[in-house]
Amino acid sequence: MAIEWVLVPIGFLGALVYGITGFGSPLVTIPLALHFVPLPFALAVFALQDLASAVRVASENPRHAVKGEIVRLVPLVVVGVVVGVTLLVNLPRKASMLSLGAFVLLYGLWSLCYRGVPRVVSQRWAYPAGFLGGITGMLFGAGGPPYVIYLAHRGLSKEQFRSTLTLAAVFSITVRLIAMAFAGLLFRREVWLTAMFVVPAALLGVSLASRLFRHISRELLLRLVTLLLLASGASLIARAVG
């Protein structure tokens, strides 16, 4: 019971971040949870939370999601998750985590310093973004940065950005949970008991975040996303060298 109550406020905080930006929950939940529980346990519990949060946000205004972006992203997400399962077994985990963290951190620093309007990139970049997001989501529980970097350069409104990112996350997390089930991470009674406490707290956090989102401009949202990318890169580097 002690674990459940420790993870509840962590889940609430992660969901609050997720509800505002459309990603970033694992950057909050996983590092904090690792002080109390093992990584496989944390990944399983908070993947269940992330799915509940993503479905909740995606159901708010699904008409804002750009369906074409989802169609391009999702198939490569599935491929990325399959590859990620293989890499999870064979690659030096710390080296790959360090490389990803450095890339995301450098991109975040560039975005923070860049003062112009983000350049709109070709929709063909959806394919590598989906592939990389599938891999990093499976390996590190952090599939958001590749999707964010791509969608931030597609000229979307803040509503389109959040809804499209969230809908992509629903598919990505679902595939990741299926992979976790095959790996045996979800077949533990403690995981589901803990999720019973964490998920309601997360849904409360998402509801509060949705109210805050209405008062945030597109520019402020992209700035918050940039700060989360910086936190994401730093978190991955810290976990790699720690």
N, C-alpha and C positions, 0 to 999 in steps of 0.2 A: 504493500500500500504506500510506503514511503516514496517509492520510485514514481508512482502515478502522480502524487501531489507535487513532486519536484518538477516533473515534466509538463504539468499543466500550465504554469505561467510562461514557460519557455515556448510552448505551443501557441499560446495566446499572442506573445510578442512576435513570433514568426509570422503568424496569420495576419497581424496588423500591418506588417511590412508588405506582405504579399497582396493584401487587399488594396493597397494604395498604388503599388507599382506594377503588379501582375507577375512578379517573380521575386526571388531573393529570400524566401522563407528558409531554405536549407543553410544559408549563410549565417542565419541567427540560431536556428534550432540545433544543427549538428554540432558545431563547436562547443556550444553551452552544454548540450546533453552529454558529450563525451567526458565531462567531469564526473558524471554519475553512472553512466551505463556504457557497455561495449558498443563499438561502431556498428556491427550488424544489427543489433537490437535497435539502435537509434535510427538507422536507415529504414528499417521495416516500419517502425511506429510512425515516423514522420512522413514516409511515403504515403501511408494511409491518410494522415492528416492533410498532406498536400493535395491528394485527390479530392477529398471532401471540400477543401477550400477552393480548388480550381473549378469544380462543378458549381459551387455556390456563386462564384464571381461570373462564370460563363453564362449562368442562367439569368443574370440581371438584364443585359442588353445584347442578346446574341446577334441581333440585326447589325450591330456595329462591326462584327468580325468580318474580315475580308476573306471570303471563302476560298478565293483563288490562292492566297498565300498558304492557307491550311492544306489545300490539295497538293501544293508543291513541297511543303515541309514534311508532312506526316510519313509518306512512304520511306523517305531517307532516314527519318527518326527510327523507324522499325529496324532498318538495316543497321543503323548505328548502335542500337541496343544489342542486337545479335552479336555484332563485332565487339561491343563493350564487354559482353559476358566472356568472350574468348580472351580478350586482353586482360581482363581481371585475373585470369589464371596465369597468363604467360608473361606479361610485361612487368618490369620493375615499377611498382606502384608509385614510389616516391619521386622517381625521375620524371614520370609522365605528369604527375600532379604539379611538380615544380615548373615544368615547361608551360602547362596550361595557365598556372597562376601568374607567371611572368608575362605571358601574352595579354591576359585580361587586365592585369595591372597597368601595363604600358598603354593599352588602348584607353583605359579609364583616365589616365593622366593626360593623354592627347585630347580626349573629349572635354576634359575639364578646362584645358587651356584654349581649345578652339572656340572662336567667337562668331564664326559664320554660321549660315544655315547648313545643316547636314546635307551632304550631296546625296541625291537619290541614285541608288545603284540598280543594276539590272536584276530582274526577278530570277535570273539564273543562279544568283548567289543563295537562293533559298535551299538549293540542293546540298551544297557543302555545309550550310548552317544547320539543316536538319540532321545530316549525318553526324556532325561533330556534337550537336546537342544530345543525340541519342547515346553516343559514346561517353561523353562526360557525365551525363545523368546516371548512367549505369555504374561508371567507375567511382564517381565522387559524390553522387547525389546532387550535383549542381549542373543541370542541363540548360539552365536559363540563359547564361551569357551569350552563347552563339546565336540563339533566337533574338535576343535583345539587340545585339550589334547589327544584325541584318534588318530587323523591322524598324529600328531607329533611323535607317537610311532609306526608307521606302515612302517618305512623305505622308505618313498617316496622321490623322487627328489623334488627340490623346485618347478619345473613346475607342477609335479603331485600333490603336496600338495596344491598349490594355485588353480589349476583348479578343483580338487576334492572338496575342501572346498567351492569354489564358486558355483559349480553346486548343491551341497547340500543346499547351501543358497537360490538358486533360488526356489527350491521346498519348503523349510521351509518358506520363506517370502510369497510365493504365498498362502500357506495354512493359514498363519497368517492373510493375507489380507482378505481372505474369512471369517475367524472368526470375523475380525473387521467389515466387512460389515454386518454380521448377528447381531453384537452388535450395529450397527448404527453409528459407528465412521467415516465411509467414506461418509455418506450421508449429507455432509455439503459443501456448495458452497465455503466457505473460504478455506477448505482443498485443493480442486482441483485448485483453483486460485493460492494459494501459491505454490503448487507443480509445476505449470507451470513455475514458476521462479526458483525454487530450482533444479529441475531435470536437466535442461540444464547445470547449473553450476556444478552439480555433475558429469555429463558425461565429462565435460572439465577436472575436477580433476582426473577422472579415466584415461583419455587419457594421461595426464602428468605422472601419477603414472606408467602406463604401460611402458613408456620409462625408468623410473628410475629402474623398476624391472629387466630389462635386465642386469643391472650392479651390481646386488646384489647377493652375494654367498648364498648357502643354509644355511651356518652357521650364516651369518648375518641376514638372513630372520628369522630363528628360534629364534635368540636373540631379534629381533624386536617384534616377536610374544610374547615372554616371557615378555617383557616390557609392551605390551598391556594387557596381562593377569594381571599383577600387577596393571595397571591402572584400569582394569575392576573390580577387587576385591575391590580396594580402592574406586572406584566410587559407587559401590553397597552399601558398608558399609556406606559411607558418606550420601547417599540418605536414608538409613535405620535409621540412628541416627539423621539426620537433621530435 
